[in-house]
Amino acid sequence: MRKPLLCAIFSLATLAAGTALGQTPFKCESCETWNVTQAPFRLYGNAYYVGVHGLSSILITSDAGHILIDGGLAESAPKIVANIHELGFRIEDVKLILNSHVHYDHAGGIAELQQLSGAKVAASAPSAKVLKSGQSGKDDPQFGALPPIGKIAAVQVFKDGQTLRVGPLAVTAHLTPGHTPGGTSWTWQSCENNRCVNMVYADSLTAVSAPDYKFTQHAAALRGLEKSFATLAALPCDIVVTTHPDVSDLWTRLAKRDVAHDPTALFAADGCARYVAGARDRLRARVTEERAK
């Protein structure tokens, strides 16, 4: 089946699903830009970037199997698979798939990636509910403005602070709600040349919502964001990557490392703190704007 026809079918299905749920018909103006192909590369040690240019996806590797975090858009899945293969790994060796949050631009490709790999999928309790149903709930600030995602029949639920393992790999979940109820950031250690560093994959912290939603009328969402700010600011943070890589200046840092030959360019001990500071400022502006209206 030709790609234009596939896109047309996807658009019609999304429109029908949104109409049936009483949602605004979905149009993604950023998806084409987000989904631009990105060559995969090593972040540090056994951690690799395998996502598309505008949406991060992280592969953590071992001889006993791999962990994949985030699946981009539904259209990103084939590109993620190709990137994994380009690095010399196999999608079939991915044993665990994790997620930052369950919006279409970070979880849209997970169903296909799970089918191709046979991996287990794990998520926080609120996120697991969405992954199983394919629909975000009314407690999501963007409810009513989101397209459905592919359903996943079996999702393992983890708790805040729990460490998940695949062979020698160990990644720890840190619940970072607010952008979504079940948002999760991830930490692990990667080692290279006898040096191990603290890696952080930071969830989105932006106060983005459907048109009629007001954070000032949803105390739980505000409390969630404040919890998330505190959590991320306190993490040991040598190298941070965010769900949208440009938010943490990944491409600037990568160019300094690989073009300007600065081996320390990806490192920033204050990277998480600066990310949180920017998110705090944006939330403060959002709250001020809502109160003014």
HELIX and SHEET records of a PDB file:
HELIX    1   1 LYS A    3  ALA A   20  1                                  18    
HELIX    2   2 CYS A   31  TRP A   34  1                                   4    
HELIX    3   3 ALA A   74  SER A   76  5                                   3    
HELIX    4   4 ALA A   77  GLU A   86  1                                  10    
HELIX    5   5 ILE A   91  ASP A   93  5                                   3    
HELIX    6   6 TYR A  104  ALA A  107  1                                   4    
HELIX    7   7 ILE A  110  SER A  117  1                                   8    
HELIX    8   8 ALA A  125  SER A  133  1                                   9    
HELIX    9   9 PHE A  215  GLN A  217  5                                   3    
HELIX   10  10 ALA A  219  ALA A  234  1                                  16    
HELIX   11  11 PRO A  245  SER A  248  5                                   4    
HELIX   12  12 LEU A  250  ASP A  258  1                                   9    
HELIX   13  13 GLY A  271  ALA A  292  1                                  22    
SHEET    1   A 7 PHE A  41  TYR A  44  0                                        
SHEET    2   A 7 ALA A  47  TYR A  49 -1                                        
SHEET    3   A 7 ILE A  58  ILE A  60 -1                                        
SHEET    4   A 7 HIS A  66  ILE A  69 -1                                        
SHEET    5   A 7 VAL A  94  LEU A  98  1                                        
SHEET    6   A 7 LYS A 120  ALA A 123  1                                        
SHEET    7   A 7 GLN A 156  VAL A 157  1                                        
SHEET    1   B 5 THR A 163  VAL A 166  0                                        
SHEET    2   B 5 LEU A 169  LEU A 175 -1                                        
SHEET    3   B 5 THR A 184  GLU A 192 -1                                        
SHEET    4   B 5 ARG A 195  ALA A 202 -1                                        
SHEET    5   B 5 ILE A 239  THR A 242  1                                        
END                                                                             
